[in-house]
Amino acid sequence: MEIKTSTQDGVTIVTPVGRVDTSTAKAFEDGVMGAIDSNNKIAIRFNEIDYISSAGLRVVLMAGKKLTASKGVLVIIDIPDKILSIFKMSGFDKILKICQSFEESKAFFN
């Protein structure tokens, strides 16, 4: 697994590449939490993964809680339908901000 990070309009975008599962969740967590340590506006772009396990979902939930506690913002962007269905089955679509594009997510960061 690879973790890409970039910054656009003051938002750090974290993009995991590959599978987010038990064996890669720690690398995903390190990438996301490292981004949070330097910015409180985070978008996680899921367009380059093909699978996310409960371990990966736990990282997303931890990131959301940490950002909420520090008055930051987490938005999930560019999420493929098969990954979105996992978020919906777990109820994460009810507690997280999910947008189809970075442009759409900008409203949450202002």
MODELLER restraints for C-alpha pairs under 7 A, 6 or more apart:
rsr = mdl.restraints
at = mdl.atoms
rsr.add(forms.Gaussian(group=physical.xy_distance, feature=features.Distance(at['CA:1:A'], at['CA:17:A']), mean=5.68, stdev=0.5))
rsr.add(forms.Gaussian(group=physical.xy_distance, feature=features.Distance(at['CA:1:A'], at['CA:18:A']), mean=5.35, stdev=0.5))
rsr.add(forms.Gaussian(group=physical.xy_distance, feature=features.Distance(at['CA:1:A'], at['CA:19:A']), mean=6.54, stdev=0.5))
rsr.add(forms.Gaussian(group=physical.xy_distance, feature=features.Distance(at['CA:1:A'], at['CA:24:A']), mean=6.39, stdev=0.5))
rsr.add(forms.Gaussian(group=physical.xy_distance, feature=features.Distance(at['CA:2:A'], at['CA:16:A']), mean=5.90, stdev=0.5))
rsr.add(forms.Gaussian(group=physical.xy_distance, feature=features.Distance(at['CA:2:A'], at['CA:17:A']), mean=5.10, stdev=0.5))
rsr.add(forms.Gaussian(group=physical.xy_distance, feature=features.Distance(at['CA:3:A'], at['CA:14:A']), mean=6.83, stdev=0.5))
rsr.add(forms.Gaussian(group=physical.xy_distance, feature=features.Distance(at['CA:3:A'], at['CA:15:A']), mean=5.67, stdev=0.5))
rsr.add(forms.Gaussian(group=physical.xy_distance, feature=features.Distance(at['CA:3:A'], at['CA:16:A']), mean=4.50, stdev=0.5))
rsr.add(forms.Gaussian(group=physical.xy_distance, feature=features.Distance(at['CA:3:A'], at['CA:17:A']), mean=6.13, stdev=0.5))
rsr.add(forms.Gaussian(group=physical.xy_distance, feature=features.Distance(at['CA:3:A'], at['CA:28:A']), mean=6.82, stdev=0.5))
rsr.add(forms.Gaussian(group=physical.xy_distance, feature=features.Distance(at['CA:3:A'], at['CA:31:A']), mean=6.33, stdev=0.5))
rsr.add(forms.Gaussian(group=physical.xy_distance, feature=features.Distance(at['CA:4:A'], at['CA:14:A']), mean=5.82, stdev=0.5))
rsr.add(forms.Gaussian(group=physical.xy_distance, feature=features.Distance(at['CA:4:A'], at['CA:15:A']), mean=4.93, stdev=0.5))
rsr.add(forms.Gaussian(group=physical.xy_distance, feature=features.Distance(at['CA:4:A'], at['CA:16:A']), mean=6.26, stdev=0.5))
rsr.add(forms.Gaussian(group=physical.xy_distance, feature=features.Distance(at['CA:5:A'], at['CA:12:A']), mean=6.80, stdev=0.5))
rsr.add(forms.Gaussian(group=physical.xy_distance, feature=features.Distance(at['CA:5:A'], at['CA:13:A']), mean=5.50, stdev=0.5))
rsr.add(forms.Gaussian(group=physical.xy_distance, feature=features.Distance(at['CA:5:A'], at['CA:14:A']), mean=4.61, stdev=0.5))
rsr.add(forms.Gaussian(group=physical.xy_distance, feature=features.Distance(at['CA:5:A'], at['CA:15:A']), mean=6.17, stdev=0.5))
rsr.add(forms.Gaussian(group=physical.xy_distance, feature=features.Distance(at['CA:6:A'], at['CA:12:A']), mean=5.75, stdev=0.5))
rsr.add(forms.Gaussian(group=physical.xy_distance, feature=features.Distance(at['CA:6:A'], at['CA:13:A']), mean=5.23, stdev=0.5))
rsr.add(forms.Gaussian(group=physical.xy_distance, feature=features.Distance(at['CA:6:A'], at['CA:14:A']), mean=6.81, stdev=0.5))
rsr.add(forms.Gaussian(group=physical.xy_distance, feature=features.Distance(at['CA:7:A'], at['CA:13:A']), mean=5.86, stdev=0.5))
rsr.add(forms.Gaussian(group=physical.xy_distance, feature=features.Distance(at['CA:11:A'], at['CA:41:A']), mean=5.06, stdev=0.5))
rsr.add(forms.Gaussian(group=physical.xy_distance, feature=features.Distance(at['CA:11:A'], at['CA:42:A']), mean=5.69, stdev=0.5))
rsr.add(forms.Gaussian(group=physical.xy_distance, feature=features.Distance(at['CA:11:A'], at['CA:43:A']), mean=6.89, stdev=0.5))
rsr.add(forms.Gaussian(group=physical.xy_distance, feature=features.Distance(at['CA:12:A'], at['CA:35:A']), mean=6.75, stdev=0.5))
rsr.add(forms.Gaussian(group=physical.xy_distance, feature=features.Distance(at['CA:12:A'], at['CA:39:A']), mean=6.76, stdev=0.5))
rsr.add(forms.Gaussian(group=physical.xy_distance, feature=features.Distance(at['CA:12:A'], at['CA:41:A']), mean=6.27, stdev=0.5))
rsr.add(forms.Gaussian(group=physical.xy_distance, feature=features.Distance(at['CA:12:A'], at['CA:42:A']), mean=4.97, stdev=0.5))
rsr.add(forms.Gaussian(group=physical.xy_distance, feature=features.Distance(at['CA:12:A'], at['CA:43:A']), mean=6.23, stdev=0.5))
rsr.add(forms.Gaussian(group=physical.xy_distance, feature=features.Distance(at['CA:13:A'], at['CA:42:A']), mean=5.91, stdev=0.5))
rsr.add(forms.Gaussian(group=physical.xy_distance, feature=features.Distance(at['CA:13:A'], at['CA:43:A']), mean=4.73, stdev=0.5))
rsr.add(forms.Gaussian(group=physical.xy_distance, feature=features.Distance(at['CA:13:A'], at['CA:44:A']), mean=5.72, stdev=0.5))
rsr.add(forms.Gaussian(group=physical.xy_distance, feature=features.Distance(at['CA:13:A'], at['CA:45:A']), mean=6.68, stdev=0.5))
rsr.add(forms.Gaussian(group=physical.xy_distance, feature=features.Distance(at['CA:14:A'], at['CA:32:A']), mean=6.58, stdev=0.5))
rsr.add(forms.Gaussian(group=physical.xy_distance, feature=features.Distance(at['CA:14:A'], at['CA:43:A']), mean=6.23, stdev=0.5))
rsr.add(forms.Gaussian(group=physical.xy_distance, feature=features.Distance(at['CA:14:A'], at['CA:44:A']), mean=4.79, stdev=0.5))
rsr.add(forms.Gaussian(group=physical.xy_distance, feature=features.Distance(at['CA:14:A'], at['CA:45:A']), mean=6.06, stdev=0.5))
rsr.add(forms.Gaussian(group=physical.xy_distance, feature=features.Distance(at['CA:15:A'], at['CA:44:A']), mean=5.88, stdev=0.5))
rsr.add(forms.Gaussian(group=physical.xy_distance, feature=features.Distance(at['CA:15:A'], at['CA:45:A']), mean=4.85, stdev=0.5))
rsr.add(forms.Gaussian(group=physical.xy_distance, feature=features.Distance(at['CA:15:A'], at['CA:46:A']), mean=6.21, stdev=0.5))
rsr.add(forms.Gaussian(group=physical.xy_distance, feature=features.Distance(at['CA:16:A'], at['CA:28:A']), mean=6.84, stdev=0.5))
rsr.add(forms.Gaussian(group=physical.xy_distance, feature=features.Distance(at['CA:16:A'], at['CA:46:A']), mean=6.62, stdev=0.5))
rsr.add(forms.Gaussian(group=physical.xy_distance, feature=features.Distance(at['CA:16:A'], at['CA:48:A']), mean=6.50, stdev=0.5))
rsr.add(forms.Gaussian(group=physical.xy_distance, feature=features.Distance(at['CA:16:A'], at['CA:49:A']), mean=6.50, stdev=0.5))
rsr.add(forms.Gaussian(group=physical.xy_distance, feature=features.Distance(at['CA:17:A'], at['CA:48:A']), mean=4.90, stdev=0.5))
rsr.add(forms.Gaussian(group=physical.xy_distance, feature=features.Distance(at['CA:17:A'], at['CA:49:A']), mean=5.21, stdev=0.5))
rsr.add(forms.Gaussian(group=physical.xy_distance, feature=features.Distance(at['CA:18:A'], at['CA:48:A']), mean=6.37, stdev=0.5))
rsr.add(forms.Gaussian(group=physical.xy_distance, feature=features.Distance(at['CA:18:A'], at['CA:49:A']), mean=4.64, stdev=0.5))
rsr.add(forms.Gaussian(group=physical.xy_distance, feature=features.Distance(at['CA:18:A'], at['CA:50:A']), mean=6.28, stdev=0.5))
rsr.add(forms.Gaussian(group=physical.xy_distance, feature=features.Distance(at['CA:19:A'], at['CA:49:A']), mean=5.54, stdev=0.5))
rsr.add(forms.Gaussian(group=physical.xy_distance, feature=features.Distance(at['CA:19:A'], at['CA:50:A']), mean=5.90, stdev=0.5))
rsr.add(forms.Gaussian(group=physical.xy_distance, feature=features.Distance(at['CA:19:A'], at['CA:51:A']), mean=5.03, stdev=0.5))
rsr.add(forms.Gaussian(group=physical.xy_distance, feature=features.Distance(at['CA:19:A'], at['CA:52:A']), mean=6.23, stdev=0.5))
rsr.add(forms.Gaussian(group=physical.xy_distance, feature=features.Distance(at['CA:20:A'], at['CA:51:A']), mean=6.03, stdev=0.5))
rsr.add(forms.Gaussian(group=physical.xy_distance, feature=features.Distance(at['CA:20:A'], at['CA:52:A']), mean=4.62, stdev=0.5))
rsr.add(forms.Gaussian(group=physical.xy_distance, feature=features.Distance(at['CA:20:A'], at['CA:53:A']), mean=6.24, stdev=0.5))
rsr.add(forms.Gaussian(group=physical.xy_distance, feature=features.Distance(at['CA:20:A'], at['CA:56:A']), mean=5.48, stdev=0.5))
rsr.add(forms.Gaussian(group=physical.xy_distance, feature=features.Distance(at['CA:21:A'], at['CA:52:A']), mean=5.74, stdev=0.5))
rsr.add(forms.Gaussian(group=physical.xy_distance, feature=features.Distance(at['CA:21:A'], at['CA:53:A']), mean=4.84, stdev=0.5))
rsr.add(forms.Gaussian(group=physical.xy_distance, feature=features.Distance(at['CA:21:A'], at['CA:55:A']), mean=6.02, stdev=0.5))
rsr.add(forms.Gaussian(group=physical.xy_distance, feature=features.Distance(at['CA:21:A'], at['CA:56:A']), mean=5.92, stdev=0.5))
rsr.add(forms.Gaussian(group=physical.xy_distance, feature=features.Distance(at['CA:22:A'], at['CA:53:A']), mean=7.00, stdev=0.5))
rsr.add(forms.Gaussian(group=physical.xy_distance, feature=features.Distance(at['CA:22:A'], at['CA:55:A']), mean=5.58, stdev=0.5))
rsr.add(forms.Gaussian(group=physical.xy_distance, feature=features.Distance(at['CA:25:A'], at['CA:55:A']), mean=5.93, stdev=0.5))
rsr.add(forms.Gaussian(group=physical.xy_distance, feature=features.Distance(at['CA:25:A'], at['CA:56:A']), mean=5.40, stdev=0.5))
rsr.add(forms.Gaussian(group=physical.xy_distance, feature=features.Distance(at['CA:29:A'], at['CA:59:A']), mean=5.63, stdev=0.5))
rsr.add(forms.Gaussian(group=physical.xy_distance, feature=features.Distance(at['CA:33:A'], at['CA:63:A']), mean=6.82, stdev=0.5))
rsr.add(forms.Gaussian(group=physical.xy_distance, feature=features.Distance(at['CA:36:A'], at['CA:42:A']), mean=6.91, stdev=0.5))
rsr.add(forms.Gaussian(group=physical.xy_distance, feature=features.Distance(at['CA:40:A'], at['CA:67:A']), mean=6.32, stdev=0.5))
rsr.add(forms.Gaussian(group=physical.xy_distance, feature=features.Distance(at['CA:40:A'], at['CA:72:A']), mean=4.51, stdev=0.5))
rsr.add(forms.Gaussian(group=physical.xy_distance, feature=features.Distance(at['CA:40:A'], at['CA:73:A']), mean=6.25, stdev=0.5))
rsr.add(forms.Gaussian(group=physical.xy_distance, feature=features.Distance(at['CA:41:A'], at['CA:72:A']), mean=5.74, stdev=0.5))
rsr.add(forms.Gaussian(group=physical.xy_distance, feature=features.Distance(at['CA:41:A'], at['CA:73:A']), mean=5.00, stdev=0.5))
rsr.add(forms.Gaussian(group=physical.xy_distance, feature=features.Distance(at['CA:41:A'], at['CA:74:A']), mean=6.32, stdev=0.5))
rsr.add(forms.Gaussian(group=physical.xy_distance, feature=features.Distance(at['CA:41:A'], at['CA:109:A']), mean=6.73, stdev=0.5))
rsr.add(forms.Gaussian(group=physical.xy_distance, feature=features.Distance(at['CA:42:A'], at['CA:73:A']), mean=6.18, stdev=0.5))
rsr.add(forms.Gaussian(group=physical.xy_distance, feature=features.Distance(at['CA:42:A'], at['CA:74:A']), mean=4.93, stdev=0.5))
rsr.add(forms.Gaussian(group=physical.xy_distance, feature=features.Distance(at['CA:42:A'], at['CA:75:A']), mean=6.50, stdev=0.5))
rsr.add(forms.Gaussian(group=physical.xy_distance, feature=features.Distance(at['CA:43:A'], at['CA:74:A']), mean=5.67, stdev=0.5))
rsr.add(forms.Gaussian(group=physical.xy_distance, feature=features.Distance(at['CA:43:A'], at['CA:75:A']), mean=4.76, stdev=0.5))
rsr.add(forms.Gaussian(group=physical.xy_distance, feature=features.Distance(at['CA:43:A'], at['CA:76:A']), mean=5.62, stdev=0.5))
rsr.add(forms.Gaussian(group=physical.xy_distance, feature=features.Distance(at['CA:43:A'], at['CA:77:A']), mean=6.51, stdev=0.5))
rsr.add(forms.Gaussian(group=physical.xy_distance, feature=features.Distance(at['CA:44:A'], at['CA:75:A']), mean=6.44, stdev=0.5))
rsr.add(forms.Gaussian(group=physical.xy_distance, feature=features.Distance(at['CA:44:A'], at['CA:76:A']), mean=4.94, stdev=0.5))
rsr.add(forms.Gaussian(group=physical.xy_distance, feature=features.Distance(at['CA:44:A'], at['CA:77:A']), mean=6.03, stdev=0.5))
rsr.add(forms.Gaussian(group=physical.xy_distance, feature=features.Distance(at['CA:45:A'], at['CA:76:A']), mean=6.10, stdev=0.5))
rsr.add(forms.Gaussian(group=physical.xy_distance, feature=features.Distance(at['CA:45:A'], at['CA:77:A']), mean=4.80, stdev=0.5))
rsr.add(forms.Gaussian(group=physical.xy_distance, feature=features.Distance(at['CA:45:A'], at['CA:78:A']), mean=5.49, stdev=0.5))
rsr.add(forms.Gaussian(group=physical.xy_distance, feature=features.Distance(at['CA:45:A'], at['CA:79:A']), mean=6.76, stdev=0.5))
rsr.add(forms.Gaussian(group=physical.xy_distance, feature=features.Distance(at['CA:46:A'], at['CA:77:A']), mean=6.53, stdev=0.5))
rsr.add(forms.Gaussian(group=physical.xy_distance, feature=features.Distance(at['CA:46:A'], at['CA:78:A']), mean=5.74, stdev=0.5))
rsr.add(forms.Gaussian(group=physical.xy_distance, feature=features.Distance(at['CA:46:A'], at['CA:79:A']), mean=4.91, stdev=0.5))
rsr.add(forms.Gaussian(group=physical.xy_distance, feature=features.Distance(at['CA:47:A'], at['CA:78:A']), mean=5.27, stdev=0.5))
rsr.add(forms.Gaussian(group=physical.xy_distance, feature=features.Distance(at['CA:47:A'], at['CA:79:A']), mean=5.44, stdev=0.5))
rsr.add(forms.Gaussian(group=physical.xy_distance, feature=features.Distance(at['CA:47:A'], at['CA:80:A']), mean=5.98, stdev=0.5))
rsr.add(forms.Gaussian(group=physical.xy_distance, feature=features.Distance(at['CA:51:A'], at['CA:83:A']), mean=6.67, stdev=0.5))
rsr.add(forms.Gaussian(group=physical.xy_distance, feature=features.Distance(at['CA:52:A'], at['CA:83:A']), mean=6.95, stdev=0.5))
rsr.add(forms.Gaussian(group=physical.xy_distance, feature=features.Distance(at['CA:64:A'], at['CA:74:A']), mean=5.87, stdev=0.5))
rsr.add(forms.Gaussian(group=physical.xy_distance, feature=features.Distance(at['CA:67:A'], at['CA:73:A']), mean=5.83, stdev=0.5))
rsr.add(forms.Gaussian(group=physical.xy_distance, feature=features.Distance(at['CA:67:A'], at['CA:74:A']), mean=6.72, stdev=0.5))
rsr.add(forms.Gaussian(group=physical.xy_distance, feature=features.Distance(at['CA:73:A'], at['CA:109:A']), mean=6.74, stdev=0.5))
rsr.add(forms.Gaussian(group=physical.xy_distance, feature=features.Distance(at['CA:75:A'], at['CA:96:A']), mean=6.93, stdev=0.5))
rsr.add(forms.Gaussian(group=physical.xy_distance, feature=features.Distance(at['CA:75:A'], at['CA:97:A']), mean=4.95, stdev=0.5))
rsr.add(forms.Gaussian(group=physical.xy_distance, feature=features.Distance(at['CA:75:A'], at['CA:98:A']), mean=5.77, stdev=0.5))
rsr.add(forms.Gaussian(group=physical.xy_distance, feature=features.Distance(at['CA:75:A'], at['CA:105:A']), mean=6.75, stdev=0.5))
rsr.add(forms.Gaussian(group=physical.xy_distance, feature=features.Distance(at['CA:76:A'], at['CA:97:A']), mean=6.15, stdev=0.5))
rsr.add(forms.Gaussian(group=physical.xy_distance, feature=features.Distance(at['CA:76:A'], at['CA:98:A']), mean=4.66, stdev=0.5))
rsr.add(forms.Gaussian(group=physical.xy_distance, feature=features.Distance(at['CA:76:A'], at['CA:99:A']), mean=6.15, stdev=0.5))
rsr.add(forms.Gaussian(group=physical.xy_distance, feature=features.Distance(at['CA:77:A'], at['CA:98:A']), mean=5.93, stdev=0.5))
rsr.add(forms.Gaussian(group=physical.xy_distance, feature=features.Distance(at['CA:77:A'], at['CA:99:A']), mean=4.89, stdev=0.5))
rsr.add(forms.Gaussian(group=physical.xy_distance, feature=features.Distance(at['CA:77:A'], at['CA:100:A']), mean=5.41, stdev=0.5))
rsr.add(forms.Gaussian(group=physical.xy_distance, feature=features.Distance(at['CA:77:A'], at['CA:101:A']), mean=5.39, stdev=0.5))
rsr.add(forms.Gaussian(group=physical.xy_distance, feature=features.Distance(at['CA:77:A'], at['CA:102:A']), mean=6.15, stdev=0.5))
rsr.add(forms.Gaussian(group=physical.xy_distance, feature=features.Distance(at['CA:78:A'], at['CA:99:A']), mean=6.79, stdev=0.5))
rsr.add(forms.Gaussian(group=physical.xy_distance, feature=features.Distance(at['CA:78:A'], at['CA:100:A']), mean=4.83, stdev=0.5))
rsr.add(forms.Gaussian(group=physical.xy_distance, feature=features.Distance(at['CA:78:A'], at['CA:101:A']), mean=5.21, stdev=0.5))
rsr.add(forms.Gaussian(group=physical.xy_distance, feature=features.Distance(at['CA:79:A'], at['CA:100:A']), mean=6.54, stdev=0.5))
rsr.add(forms.Gaussian(group=physical.xy_distance, feature=features.Distance(at['CA:87:A'], at['CA:93:A']), mean=5.68, stdev=0.5))
rsr.add(forms.Gaussian(group=physical.xy_distance, feature=features.Distance(at['CA:99:A'], at['CA:105:A']), mean=5.72, stdev=0.5))
